[in-house]
Protein backbone atom coordinates (compact mmCIF):
# COMPACT_ATOMS: atom_id res chain seq x y z
CA UNK A 1 0.00 0.00 0.00
CA UNK A 2 1.33 3.39 -0.93
CA UNK A 3 1.05 6.35 1.32
CA UNK A 4 -0.17 9.70 0.08
CA UNK A 5 1.61 12.80 1.28
CA UNK A 6 0.14 16.15 2.19
CA UNK A 7 0.72 17.59 -1.29
CA UNK A 8 -1.35 14.89 -2.98
CA UNK A 9 1.70 13.11 -4.42
CA UNK A 10 2.19 9.43 -4.23
CA UNK A 11 5.13 8.55 -2.10
CA UNK A 12 7.24 5.65 -3.06
CA UNK A 13 8.46 6.41 -6.54
CA UNK A 14 5.12 6.92 -8.38
CA UNK A 15 4.86 9.98 -10.56
CA UNK A 16 2.54 12.74 -9.49
CA UNK A 17 -0.30 13.81 -11.75
CA UNK A 18 -1.70 17.31 -11.43
CA UNK A 19 -4.83 18.73 -13.01
CA UNK A 20 -3.35 22.17 -13.63
CA UNK A 21 -6.12 23.59 -15.89
CA UNK A 22 -8.30 22.84 -18.90
CA UNK A 23 -7.22 20.63 -21.72
CA UNK A 24 -7.19 21.93 -25.27
CA UNK A 25 -10.29 19.87 -26.15
CA UNK A 26 -12.23 21.31 -23.21
CA UNK A 27 -11.33 24.85 -24.28
CA UNK A 28 -12.37 24.16 -27.89
CA UNK A 29 -15.67 22.71 -26.68
CA UNK A 30 -16.41 25.83 -24.62
CA UNK A 31 -15.53 28.09 -27.57
CA UNK A 32 -17.82 26.06 -29.85
CA UNK A 33 -20.76 26.26 -27.40
CA UNK A 34 -20.30 30.03 -26.97
CA UNK A 35 -20.15 30.42 -30.78
CA UNK A 36 -23.40 28.50 -31.26
CA UNK A 37 -25.11 30.61 -28.61
CA UNK A 38 -23.83 33.82 -30.23
CA UNK A 39 -25.11 32.71 -33.64
CA UNK A 40 -28.53 32.22 -32.10
CA UNK A 41 -28.52 35.62 -30.40
CA UNK A 42 -27.53 37.70 -33.46
CA UNK A 43 -30.84 37.11 -35.31
CA UNK A 44 -32.75 37.81 -32.11
CA UNK A 45 -30.87 41.09 -31.74
CA UNK A 46 -31.64 42.07 -35.33
CA UNK A 47 -35.28 41.17 -34.80
CA UNK A 48 -35.41 43.34 -31.68
CA UNK A 49 -33.89 46.28 -33.58
CA UNK A 50 -36.42 45.90 -36.41
CA UNK A 51 -39.32 45.72 -33.94
CA UNK A 52 -38.08 48.87 -32.26
CA UNK A 53 -37.83 50.72 -35.58
CA UNK A 54 -41.31 49.50 -36.56
CA UNK A 55 -42.63 50.82 -33.24
CA UNK A 56 -40.97 54.17 -33.97
CA UNK A 57 -42.50 54.19 -37.48
CA UNK A 58 -46.00 53.55 -36.10
CA UNK A 59 -45.58 56.30 -33.51
CA UNK A 60 -44.27 58.80 -36.11
CA UNK A 61 -47.10 58.03 -38.54
CA UNK A 62 -49.66 58.39 -35.75
CA UNK A 63 -48.14 61.72 -34.68
CA UNK A 64 -48.10 63.14 -38.22
CA UNK A 65 -51.58 61.90 -39.10
CA UNK A 66 -53.02 63.25 -35.85
CA UNK A 67 -51.47 66.66 -36.62
CA UNK A 68 -52.89 66.59 -40.18
CA UNK A 69 -56.33 65.77 -38.79
CA UNK A 70 -56.04 68.53 -36.17
CA UNK A 71 -55.15 71.03 -38.90
CA UNK A 72 -58.18 69.94 -40.92
CA UNK A 73 -60.40 70.21 -37.82
CA UNK A 74 -59.12 73.75 -37.21
CA UNK A 75 -60.01 74.64 -40.80
CA UNK A 76 -63.50 73.15 -40.40
CA UNK A 77 -63.89 75.06 -37.11
CA UNK A 78 -63.07 78.31 -38.88
CA UNK A 79 -59.83 78.99 -37.00
CA UNK A 80 -57.73 78.80 -40.19
CA UNK A 81 -58.61 80.81 -43.27
CA UNK A 82 -59.40 78.61 -46.27
CA UNK A 83 -59.75 79.58 -49.88
CA UNK A 84 -62.54 78.09 -52.00
CA UNK A 85 -60.20 75.91 -54.09
CA UNK A 86 -58.30 74.46 -51.07
CA UNK A 87 -58.96 71.07 -49.48
CA UNK A 88 -58.41 72.22 -45.91
CA UNK A 89 -55.20 70.26 -45.42
CA UNK A 90 -51.80 71.93 -44.90
CA UNK A 91 -49.70 72.82 -47.98
CA UNK A 92 -46.61 71.18 -46.41
CA UNK A 93 -45.48 69.35 -43.29
CA UNK A 94 -43.43 72.37 -42.30
CA UNK A 95 -46.64 74.39 -41.76
CA UNK A 96 -47.54 72.04 -38.91
CA UNK A 97 -44.38 73.13 -37.06
CA UNK A 98 -44.24 76.80 -38.08
CA UNK A 99 -47.92 77.26 -37.31
CA UNK A 100 -50.65 79.37 -38.87
CA UNK A 101 -52.53 82.45 -37.73
CA UNK A 102 -55.71 81.85 -35.75
CA UNK A 103 -58.44 83.98 -37.38
CA UNK A 104 -60.76 83.67 -34.37
CA UNK A 105 -60.22 86.26 -31.63
CA UNK A 106 -60.37 83.72 -28.77
CA UNK A 107 -57.51 81.34 -28.17
CA UNK A 108 -53.87 81.65 -29.18
CA UNK A 109 -52.82 83.95 -32.01
CA UNK A 110 -50.89 81.17 -33.73
CA UNK A 111 -51.92 77.53 -34.05
CA UNK A 112 -49.02 75.05 -33.94
CA UNK A 113 -49.71 71.34 -34.47
CA UNK A 114 -46.26 69.76 -34.03
CA UNK A 115 -43.13 70.66 -32.09
CA UNK A 116 -40.98 68.93 -34.67
CA UNK A 117 -41.45 66.65 -37.63
CA UNK A 118 -40.48 63.09 -36.73
CA UNK A 119 -38.08 61.20 -39.01
CA UNK A 120 -38.94 58.02 -40.86
CA UNK A 121 -36.81 55.48 -38.95
CA UNK A 122 -36.31 53.43 -42.12
CA UNK A 123 -35.00 56.32 -44.24
CA UNK A 124 -31.38 55.46 -45.07
CA UNK A 125 -29.77 58.93 -45.05
CA UNK A 126 -29.53 60.47 -41.59
CA UNK A 127 -28.49 63.87 -43.00
CA UNK A 128 -31.75 64.39 -44.90
CA UNK A 129 -34.14 66.82 -43.17
CA UNK A 130 -36.99 65.02 -41.39
CA UNK A 131 -39.74 66.50 -43.58
CA UNK A 132 -38.07 65.02 -46.69
CA UNK A 133 -37.94 61.47 -45.26
CA UNK A 134 -41.66 60.95 -45.86
CA UNK A 135 -43.69 60.25 -48.93
CA UNK A 136 -46.58 62.70 -49.26
CA UNK A 137 -50.06 62.07 -50.58
CA UNK A 138 -52.17 64.95 -51.82
CA UNK A 139 -55.90 65.17 -51.27
CA UNK A 140 -56.64 64.48 -54.94
CA UNK A 141 -54.36 61.42 -55.03
CA UNK A 142 -55.83 57.88 -55.03
CA UNK A 143 -54.96 55.69 -52.02
CA UNK A 144 -53.50 52.86 -54.11
CA UNK A 145 -51.15 55.22 -55.96
CA UNK A 146 -50.21 58.04 -53.57
CA UNK A 147 -48.51 61.07 -55.06
CA UNK A 148 -47.78 64.58 -53.78
CA UNK A 149 -50.16 67.39 -54.55
CA UNK A 150 -50.81 70.99 -53.56
CA UNK A 151 -51.56 69.86 -49.99
CA UNK A 152 -50.64 67.05 -47.59
CA UNK A 153 -53.54 64.68 -46.99
CA UNK A 154 -51.47 61.72 -45.74
CA UNK A 155 -47.89 60.52 -45.29
CA UNK A 156 -46.19 57.18 -45.85
CA UNK A 157 -42.76 55.64 -45.54
CA UNK A 158 -40.49 55.70 -48.58
CA UNK A 159 -38.87 52.40 -47.58
CA UNK A 160 -39.04 49.46 -49.98
CA UNK A 161 -38.76 46.99 -47.08
CA UNK A 162 -41.52 44.83 -45.64
CA UNK A 163 -42.56 44.77 -42.02
CA UNK A 164 -42.48 41.73 -39.79
CA UNK A 165 -46.19 41.36 -40.56
CA UNK A 166 -45.42 41.05 -44.30
CA UNK A 167 -46.96 44.42 -45.25
CA UNK A 168 -44.63 46.89 -47.02
CA UNK A 169 -43.83 49.94 -44.89
CA UNK A 170 -45.16 52.16 -47.72
CA UNK A 171 -48.64 50.81 -47.00
CA UNK A 172 -48.66 51.40 -43.25
LOZAGU-999824 format. One record per residue: residue number from 1; residue in three letters; x, y, z of N, C-alpha, C in turn. Coordinates in steps of 0.02 Angstrom, whole numbers. Each point is the difference from the previous one (the first is absolute). Layout:
BEGIN
(node NUM 'ala' (X Y Z) (X Y Z) (X Y Z))
...
END
This chain:
BEGIN
(node 1 'unk' (42 -58 0) (-42 58 0) (44 62 0))
(node 2 'unk' (-18 47 -43) (41 61 -4) (-32 53 43))
(node 3 'unk' (41 39 28) (-24 55 42) (-3 64 -42))
(node 4 'unk' (-49 41 16) (-9 63 -36) (22 56 46))
(node 5 'unk' (42 43 -26) (25 56 40) (-49 58 2))
(node 6 'unk' (20 52 34) (-44 57 9) (-10 40 -64))
(node 7 'unk' (45 -5 -48) (-6 38 -61) (-39 -39 -53))
(node 8 'unk' (-25 -59 15) (-39 -38 -47) (43 -42 -46))
(node 9 'unk' (64 -7 15) (45 -39 -41) (6 -70 30))
(node 10 'unk' (6 -47 -45) (13 -68 25) (72 -5 23))
(node 11 'unk' (7 -28 56) (67 -11 27) (22 -71 -18))
(node 12 'unk' (58 -7 -16) (26 -66 -14) (17 -9 -73))
(node 13 'unk' (19 52 -34) (25 -5 -67) (-52 10 -54))
(node 14 'unk' (-64 4 14) (-51 11 -52) (1 73 -22))
(node 15 'unk' (-14 11 -61) (0 69 -26) (-63 36 21))
(node 16 'unk' (5 61 12) (-58 41 20) (-36 27 -62))
(node 17 'unk' (-66 -2 3) (-40 29 -54) (-39 59 29))
(node 18 'unk' (4 55 -34) (-35 61 21) (-50 20 -54))
(node 19 'unk' (-58 20 21) (-48 30 -45) (11 75 5))
(node 20 'unk' (42 28 -43) (21 70 6) (-42 47 -41))
(node 21 'unk' (-56 -21 -31) (-41 45 -41) (-42 -40 -48))
(node 22 'unk' (-25 34 -52) (-42 -32 -50) (43 -29 -55))
(node 23 'unk' (-23 -54 -28) (34 -28 -58) (-20 40 -61))
(node 24 'unk' (36 -10 -54) (-15 35 -63) (-69 -18 -26))
(node 25 'unk' (-19 -62 7) (-66 -23 -24) (-56 33 40))
(node 26 'unk' (9 6 65) (-50 33 41) (-8 74 -19))
(node 27 'unk' (56 33 -13) (-4 70 -21) (-34 7 -68))
(node 28 'unk' (15 -44 -47) (-32 3 -65) (-76 -13 5))
(node 29 'unk' (-19 -45 45) (-70 -15 10) (-37 62 27))
(node 30 'unk' (30 34 48) (-31 61 28) (-6 54 -54))
(node 31 'unk' (52 9 -40) (-1 50 -54) (-56 -18 -49))
(node 32 'unk' (-7 -63 -18) (-52 -21 -47) (-70 13 29))
(node 33 'unk' (-11 -14 63) (-66 11 31) (-15 74 2))
(node 34 'unk' (49 42 18) (-11 73 1) (-14 25 -70))
(node 35 'unk' (34 -26 -51) (-13 20 -69) (-70 -17 -23))
(node 36 'unk' (-24 -59 18) (-68 -20 -19) (-51 45 34))
(node 37 'unk' (11 15 63) (-45 46 36) (0 69 -31))
(node 38 'unk' (59 24 -20) (5 67 -30) (-36 1 -68))
(node 39 'unk' (6 -53 -39) (-34 -3 -64) (-76 0 9))
(node 40 'unk' (-24 -26 54) (-72 1 14) (-23 68 24))
(node 41 'unk' (44 37 34) (-20 65 27) (2 56 -52))
(node 42 'unk' (42 -5 -51) (5 53 -50) (-66 11 -36))
(node 43 'unk' (-34 -53 -25) (-65 13 -32) (-52 28 49))
(node 44 'unk' (3 -21 62) (-46 28 50) (13 74 11))
(node 45 'unk' (63 19 0) (17 71 7) (-23 40 -59))
(node 46 'unk' (8 -26 -61) (-23 34 -60) (-76 6 0))
(node 47 'unk' (-33 -51 23) (-73 1 4) (-23 53 50))
(node 48 'unk' (34 5 56) (-18 50 50) (11 71 -27))
(node 49 'unk' (53 10 -38) (13 66 -30) (-55 17 -51))
(node 50 'unk' (-19 -49 -41) (-53 13 -50) (-66 14 35))
(node 51 'unk' (-16 -37 52) (-63 14 37) (0 70 29))
(node 52 'unk' (57 20 26) (5 67 29) (-10 54 -53))
(node 53 'unk' (31 -10 -58) (-8 49 -55) (-72 0 -26))
(node 54 'unk' (-32 -58 -2) (-70 -3 -21) (-44 37 50))
(node 55 'unk' (15 -7 64) (-38 36 52) (9 75 -10))
(node 56 'unk' (61 22 -14) (13 71 -13) (-37 24 -62))
(node 57 'unk' (-3 -42 -52) (-36 18 -61) (-74 9 14))
(node 58 'unk' (-29 -47 37) (-72 6 18) (-13 64 39))
(node 59 'unk' (43 14 48) (-9 60 42) (7 64 -42))
(node 60 'unk' (49 2 -45) (9 59 -42) (-59 10 -48))
(node 61 'unk' (-24 -54 -30) (-58 5 -44) (-61 24 38))
(node 62 'unk' (-10 -26 60) (-57 21 42) (5 74 17))
(node 63 'unk' (61 22 18) (10 70 18) (-14 46 -59))
(node 64 'unk' (26 -17 -58) (-10 42 -60) (-73 0 -21))
(node 65 'unk' (-31 -58 -1) (-70 -4 -22) (-47 35 49))
(node 66 'unk' (15 -3 64) (-40 36 49) (6 75 -11))
(node 67 'unk' (62 24 -14) (10 71 -13) (-37 22 -64))
(node 68 'unk' (2 -42 -52) (-37 16 -62) (-75 5 13))
(node 69 'unk' (-25 -47 40) (-72 1 16) (-17 61 43))
(node 70 'unk' (44 19 46) (-12 58 43) (0 64 -42))
(node 71 'unk' (44 4 -49) (0 57 -46) (-66 5 -37))
(node 72 'unk' (-22 -57 -27) (-63 -2 -37) (-59 20 45))
(node 73 'unk' (1 -24 63) (-53 17 47) (0 76 15))
(node 74 'unk' (60 29 4) (4 72 12) (-27 39 -60))
(node 75 'unk' (11 -26 -60) (-28 32 -60) (-77 -4 2))
(node 76 'unk' (-25 -60 15) (-73 -10 3) (-32 42 55))
(node 77 'unk' (37 13 54) (-24 40 56) (4 75 -16))
(node 78 'unk' (32 17 -54) (5 71 -19) (57 36 32))
(node 79 'unk' (47 -36 30) (58 33 32) (56 14 -49))
(node 80 'unk' (-1 -34 -58) (50 11 -53) (-38 21 -63))
(node 81 'unk' (24 54 -29) (-30 26 -61) (10 -50 -58))
(node 82 'unk' (-54 -13 -37) (4 -48 -55) (-30 32 -62))
(node 83 'unk' (37 -8 -55) (-25 25 -64) (-47 -52 -30))
(node 84 'unk' (-41 21 -47) (-51 -43 -29) (30 -61 -36))
(node 85 'unk' (58 7 -30) (29 -56 -38) (48 -43 42))
(node 86 'unk' (2 10 65) (45 -39 44) (-38 -57 34))
(node 87 'unk' (36 -53 15) (-31 -59 30) (-8 6 76))
(node 88 'unk' (38 44 30) (-3 7 72) (57 -37 35))
(node 89 'unk' (45 -29 -38) (59 -32 28) (60 46 -10))
(node 90 'unk' (53 -8 40) (57 46 -4) (37 -8 -67))
(node 91 'unk' (30 55 -24) (38 -3 -63) (66 -39 6))
(node 92 'unk' (26 -6 62) (62 -37 11) (3 -23 72))
(node 93 'unk' (45 -46 14) (9 -22 70) (30 55 43))
(node 94 'unk' (40 42 -30) (33 54 36) (-51 48 31))
(node 95 'unk' (-58 8 -31) (-52 45 27) (-24 -25 68))
(node 96 'unk' (1 -65 10) (-22 -28 64) (46 21 58))
(node 97 'unk' (63 12 -16) (49 22 51) (3 75 5))
(node 98 'unk' (2 34 -56) (2 74 0) (-64 30 29))
(node 99 'unk' (-56 -32 -14) (-64 25 24) (-33 46 -50))
(node 100 'unk' (-64 14 13) (-39 46 -42) (-38 48 46))
(node 101 'unk' (-19 56 -28) (-37 50 40) (-71 -25 15))
(node 102 'unk' (-21 11 62) (-67 -17 21) (-44 60 -16))
(node 103 'unk' (-51 -9 -44) (-42 56 -21) (-55 15 51))
(node 104 'unk' (-12 -44 47) (-49 14 52) (33 40 56))
(node 105 'unk' (-36 47 30) (30 42 52) (16 -38 64))
(node 106 'unk' (-38 -51 16) (15 -38 62) (53 -52 -13))
(node 107 'unk' (37 -17 51) (53 -50 -7) (66 31 -20))
(node 108 'unk' (49 -41 -14) (67 25 -17) (-1 35 -68))
(node 109 'unk' (48 45 -10) (5 35 -63) (26 -45 -56))
(node 110 'unk' (41 -49 19) (29 -45 -49) (-15 -71 20))
(node 111 'unk' (-21 -40 -49) (-15 -71 12) (59 -42 -24))
(node 112 'unk' (30 -38 46) (56 -44 -16) (-22 -71 14))
(node 113 'unk' (13 -46 -46) (-25 -68 5) (53 -52 17))
(node 114 'unk' (63 17 -11) (56 -44 16) (58 41 28))
(node 115 'unk' (37 -29 46) (61 33 23) (57 -11 -49))
(node 116 'unk' (1 -59 -29) (50 -17 -50) (-29 -54 -45))
(node 117 'unk' (27 -6 -58) (-21 -54 -46) (41 -62 16))
(node 118 'unk' (-32 -55 16) (39 -61 14) (30 -28 -64))
(node 119 'unk' (56 -35 6) (34 -31 -57) (-30 -69 -13))
(node 120 'unk' (3 -21 -62) (-16 -69 -17) (59 -42 22))
(node 121 'unk' (-9 -46 48) (56 -39 26) (31 -47 -52))
(node 122 'unk' (-33 -12 -56) (27 -44 -51) (32 39 -58))
(node 123 'unk' (2 67 5) (32 39 -53) (75 -8 7))
(node 124 'unk' (36 -17 -55) (70 -18 7) (48 57 14))
(node 125 'unk' (-14 61 -21) (47 56 7) (-18 42 61))
(node 126 'unk' (43 -2 51) (-14 37 62) (10 75 -8))
(node 127 'unk' (31 22 -55) (12 72 -8) (-59 35 -35))
(node 128 'unk' (-47 -38 -27) (-58 29 -33) (-46 31 52))
(node 129 'unk' (-26 61 -13) (-47 30 48) (-61 -45 10))
(node 130 'unk' (-27 0 59) (-55 -45 19) (-60 6 -46))
(node 131 'unk' (-17 60 -21) (-60 8 -42) (9 -31 -69))
(node 132 'unk' (62 -13 -21) (13 -30 -66) (7 -76 5))
(node 133 'unk' (-6 -29 59) (5 -73 8) (-66 -35 -12))
(node 134 'unk' (-54 38 -10) (-66 -29 -8) (-26 8 -71))
(node 135 'unk' (-39 -49 -21) (-37 6 -62) (-65 37 15))
(node 136 'unk' (-19 46 -43) (-60 40 12) (-55 -21 -48))
(node 137 'unk' (-61 3 24) (-58 -14 -42) (-45 61 2))
(node 138 'unk' (-15 27 -59) (-46 57 -5) (-72 -22 6))
(node 139 'unk' (-43 47 13) (-71 -14 8) (-31 -31 -62))
(node 140 'unk' (23 21 -58) (-29 -25 -63) (35 -63 -26))
(node 141 'unk' (42 -30 41) (37 -60 -19) (-37 -63 22))
(node 142 'unk' (-3 -52 -43) (-34 -62 20) (41 -38 53))
(node 143 'unk' (-33 -37 44) (36 -35 54) (47 -55 -24))
(node 144 'unk' (-16 -32 -57) (42 -54 -23) (60 25 -40))
(node 145 'unk' (1 63 -17) (56 30 -36) (13 70 27))
(node 146 'unk' (26 5 62) (9 66 31) (53 42 -37))
(node 147 'unk' (-16 64 -8) (47 46 -30) (-9 68 33))
(node 148 'unk' (52 40 1) (-6 67 30) (-47 44 -40))
(node 149 'unk' (-27 49 34) (-45 48 -33) (12 69 29))
(node 150 'unk' (-51 42 -5) (7 68 26) (-13 4 75))
(node 151 'unk' (-16 -57 31) (-9 -3 72) (26 -68 25))
(node 152 'unk' (-2 -9 66) (22 -64 30) (-60 -31 34))
(node 153 'unk' (-28 -51 -31) (-57 -36 26) (22 -58 44))
(node 154 'unk' (56 -33 -18) (25 -57 37) (75 -6 -12))
(node 155 'unk' (33 -40 41) (71 -14 -7) (11 -75 0))
(node 156 'unk' (56 -21 -28) (18 -71 0) (76 -6 -1))
(node 157 'unk' (25 -58 19) (71 -13 -2) (23 -8 -72))
(node 158 'unk' (61 20 -13) (29 -9 -67) (40 -65 -5))
(node 159 'unk' (3 -38 54) (39 -62 1) (-31 -53 -45))
(node 160 'unk' (44 -38 -33) (-22 -56 -42) (-6 -65 40))
(node 161 'unk' (19 2 63) (1 -60 42) (-71 -20 21))
(node 162 'unk' (-4 -62 24) (-63 -26 27) (6 -6 75))
(node 163 'unk' (-56 9 34) (-2 -6 72) (0 -73 21))
(node 164 'unk' (6 -12 64) (-2 -68 27) (-67 -32 -13))
(node 165 'unk' (-52 40 -11) (-66 -26 -15) (-10 -14 -75))
(node 166 'unk' (51 12 -40) (-3 -13 -72) (-26 57 -42))
(node 167 'unk' (-23 53 31) (-28 58 -36) (57 50 -13))
(node 168 'unk' (7 24 -62) (52 49 -14) (-10 63 43))
(node 169 'unk' (55 30 21) (-4 60 43) (-36 58 -37))
(node 170 'unk' (3 1 -66) (-34 52 -39) (-76 -2 10))
(node 171 'unk' (-26 -58 19) (-72 -8 7) (-25 8 72))
(node 172 'unk' (46 15 46) (-22 7 70) (-39 63 9))
END
